[in-house]
């Protein structure tokens, strides 16, 4: 069992975007940041339920497939679930429609009290207020020996990294500069010292960097 993280970040280290509007809550840069991932065949099948076979099949798709492989539970922050964008909507069930791509128990870190939501395809959202170590213990318990992924957003991931709870961090570095947002690397100077680092460049120009605990 490993604790894993996979994030898309910019060349200057930003894992979130700004400038969102009610019509485009993720902001104009989000599509640029995630373009290579969204273009993959795996993403189209898993998230858009597109079984046409369209989408890229190169290096980016291999990492996209690995993103979903052997995951038994997911942890995410309130922002990734969408509470920051839809704070007053009692019917909000996340960004992913009636059948989210996770297909495992998902623990959403939030101070909001809310009953669990069971979705199609095996995803169940649980809402709790807990420290990283405590929520991780709950996720491991239900993961059935499979990996636990800390999905995001950047602040949540950074909390787990600073606590030394992550075994493998994969960042897909898009060849763009954002200059604003939440920077993944803030307060993580020297983090790489405990990890073996590998890199691979995809056809899209995305650089995949993996930090695996040695």
Buried (B, 14 or more C-beta within 10 A) or exposed (E): EEBBBBBBBBEBBBBBBBEBEEEEEBBEBBEBBBBBBBBBBBBBBBBBEEEEEEBBBBBBBBBBBBBBEEBBBBBBBBBBBBBBBBEEEEEBBBBBBEBBBBBBBBBBBBEEEBEEBEBEBEBBBBBBEEEBEEBBEBBBEBBEEBBBBBBBBBBBBBBBBBEEBBBBBBBBBBEBEBEBBBBBBEEEEEBEEEBEEEEEEBEBEBBBBBBBEE
